[in-house]
Amino acid sequence: MKSYLFTLLTACVAVSFPALVAAQSHPEKNFEAFWEIMDEHYAFFELKGVDWQAVYDTYRPKVKPTTSDEALFELLTEILEPFQDGHISLKTGGEMKFSGGRPSNFESQFPTDSLKRAYFQLVEAQLQASGFDTLKQEGPLLSAKTALYDHSVFEHTASEQFAYIKVSWFFYDWQQVQKLLRRKKDRQQFLAAFDGLLQQYANKEGLILDLRNNIGGVSGYPERLVGRFVKAPFVGEYTCSRKNDGHEAFTTLKPTKVKPAKTIIFNNPVIVLVNGETVSAAEEFVQMMRGLPRILIVGKPTQGALSDIYAKDLPNGWTLSLSNMRFYDRNKACWEGKGIPVDWEVSNDKSNLETGEDPVLQKALQLLSQ
């Protein structure tokens, strides 16, 4: 599956592994390290139905002193792929890369870059056909190389009645957010830009927030954005982290508190659009918005990959990233591996390109007009 650019961007740290048998080769040491990192930190063995010891017993004998890098990479990805976890990845620093994830309806219908570009053009055409002005950009472009990243953080427009804001990801500037000391500034810019749009559209009767294909970003942004739509504080979600003394050993649940913004509150109905490529930090936002007064979720269930990323290097320098946290909604339901349900299920498919209609956006407009 395609690689994602999302969720908490964890800095890789130097790793010290327990002493291994001296006779082990480098491929064997790397397999042992790989297995141990997953064993001590991965959060969803039970959910994914994986017997990790059985994985060791099956695959460890296949790794020999003569195992090549290519063969080792293929073996490790064979182990990781069945997890279907959007936060699992293995990067070698070269062309060999693996990123996990659940298959989605959107990806099956729009598998190529050209089809994805056609889809985004369809959304804009549907907006204009529905009486909206030309789509405007707010914030820096991520990358023009691929359709998924060829956007600004916010893309927005309005008709006489309603406003539309596409939220592409949960950070403002990709170069800036990678630097830990600049994260606070980046979050401030993200929220200030969004507040400016809410000020601009404050008199509209309703708002469509399009989070379809939102690639995620950084924890800490979602709850603050939710604060632009609520009048009273509440617990938006709960989180806990894996401990290394058992696959089901976790820290105490920690509440994430949502507070009403001091800048601006949008008090009219909001429709949030999602699909199976809405992932990570975007899913945090969705599960905190879901069930609130005046809020409806429309589209397809989300990807179901909410955890922050935990990353460690293998002895050979390859980087293994994985899910080490559990995120629960305010009712303590966990949507990992399942996706967050929607209030109205509507999907995009390839035939939309022929009809020139976006049924998900049409449903949102219908609901706002009721």
KALIN-V962103 format. One record per residue. N is the residue number from 0. RES is the residue in one letter. PSI is psi as a letter, one per 40 degrees, with the letter a starting at -180 (* if undefined). Layout:
BEGIN
n,res,psi
N,RES,PSI
N,RES,PSI
END
This chain:
BEGIN
n,res,psi
0,M,i
1,K,i
2,S,i
3,Y,i
4,L,g
5,F,i
6,T,a
7,L,h
8,L,g
9,T,h
10,A,h
11,C,h
12,V,i
13,A,i
14,V,h
15,S,h
16,F,i
17,P,i
18,A,h
19,L,i
20,V,h
21,A,d
22,A,e
23,Q,i
24,S,i
25,H,d
26,P,d
27,E,d
28,K,d
29,N,d
30,F,d
31,E,d
32,A,d
33,F,d
34,W,d
35,E,d
36,I,d
37,M,d
38,D,d
39,E,e
40,H,d
41,Y,i
42,A,e
43,F,f
44,F,d
45,E,d
46,L,d
47,K,e
48,G,f
49,V,h
50,D,g
51,W,d
52,Q,d
53,A,d
54,V,d
55,Y,d
56,D,d
57,T,d
58,Y,d
59,R,d
60,P,e
61,K,e
62,V,h
63,K,i
64,P,d
65,T,e
66,T,h
67,S,i
68,D,d
69,E,d
70,A,d
71,L,d
72,F,d
73,E,d
74,L,d
75,L,d
76,T,d
77,E,d
78,I,d
79,L,d
80,E,d
81,P,e
82,F,d
83,Q,f
84,D,h
85,G,e
86,H,e
87,I,h
88,S,i
89,L,h
90,K,h
91,T,e
92,G,e
93,G,a
94,E,d
95,M,h
96,K,i
97,F,h
98,S,h
99,G,a
100,G,i
101,R,i
102,P,i
103,S,i
104,N,d
105,F,d
106,E,d
107,S,d
108,Q,d
109,F,g
110,P,d
111,T,i
112,D,d
113,S,d
114,L,d
115,K,d
116,R,d
117,A,d
118,Y,d
119,F,d
120,Q,d
121,L,d
122,V,d
123,E,d
124,A,d
125,Q,d
126,L,d
127,Q,d
128,A,d
129,S,e
130,G,e
131,F,i
132,D,i
133,T,h
134,L,h
135,K,i
136,Q,i
137,E,h
138,G,i
139,P,i
140,L,i
141,L,d
142,S,h
143,A,e
144,K,d
145,T,i
146,A,d
147,L,d
148,Y,e
149,D,f
150,H,i
151,S,i
152,V,d
153,F,h
154,E,h
155,H,i
156,T,i
157,A,i
158,S,a
159,E,d
160,Q,d
161,F,i
162,A,i
163,Y,h
164,I,h
165,K,h
166,V,h
167,S,d
168,W,i
169,F,g
170,F,i
171,Y,d
172,D,h
173,W,d
174,Q,d
175,Q,d
176,V,e
177,Q,e
178,K,h
179,L,d
180,L,e
181,R,e
182,R,d
183,K,d
184,K,d
185,D,d
186,R,d
187,Q,d
188,Q,d
189,F,d
190,L,d
191,A,d
192,A,d
193,F,d
194,D,d
195,G,d
196,L,d
197,L,d
198,Q,d
199,Q,d
200,Y,f
201,A,d
202,N,e
203,K,i
204,E,e
205,G,i
206,L,h
207,I,h
208,L,h
209,D,h
210,L,e
211,R,h
212,N,e
213,N,h
214,I,e
215,G,a
216,G,b
217,V,h
218,S,i
219,G,d
220,Y,d
221,P,d
222,E,d
223,R,d
224,L,d
225,V,d
226,G,e
227,R,e
228,F,e
229,V,i
230,K,e
231,A,i
232,P,i
233,F,i
234,V,h
235,G,d
236,E,i
237,Y,i
238,T,i
239,C,i
240,S,i
241,R,i
242,K,i
243,N,e
244,D,f
245,G,i
246,H,d
247,E,f
248,A,h
249,F,i
250,T,i
251,T,i
252,L,h
253,K,h
254,P,i
255,T,h
256,K,h
257,V,h
258,K,i
259,P,h
260,A,i
261,K,e
262,T,d
263,I,i
264,I,h
265,F,h
266,N,e
267,N,i
268,P,i
269,V,h
270,I,h
271,V,h
272,L,h
273,V,i
274,N,a
275,G,e
276,E,e
277,T,h
278,V,i
279,S,b
280,A,d
281,A,d
282,E,d
283,E,d
284,F,d
285,V,d
286,Q,d
287,M,d
288,M,d
289,R,h
290,G,e
291,L,i
292,P,h
293,R,e
294,I,h
295,L,i
296,I,h
297,V,h
298,G,b
299,K,i
300,P,i
301,T,a
302,Q,d
303,G,f
304,A,g
305,L,d
306,S,i
307,D,i
308,I,h
309,Y,h
310,A,h
311,K,i
312,D,i
313,L,i
314,P,d
315,N,e
316,G,e
317,W,i
318,T,h
319,L,h
320,S,i
321,L,i
322,S,h
323,N,e
324,M,i
325,R,h
326,F,h
327,Y,i
328,D,a
329,R,e
330,N,e
331,K,f
332,A,h
333,C,h
334,W,e
335,E,h
336,G,e
337,K,d
338,G,i
339,I,h
340,P,i
341,V,i
342,D,d
343,W,h
344,E,h
345,V,i
346,S,i
347,N,i
348,D,i
349,K,d
350,S,d
351,N,d
352,L,d
353,E,d
354,T,d
355,G,f
356,E,i
357,D,g
358,P,d
359,V,d
360,L,d
361,Q,d
362,K,d
363,A,d
364,L,d
365,Q,d
366,L,d
367,L,d
368,S,e
369,Q,*
END
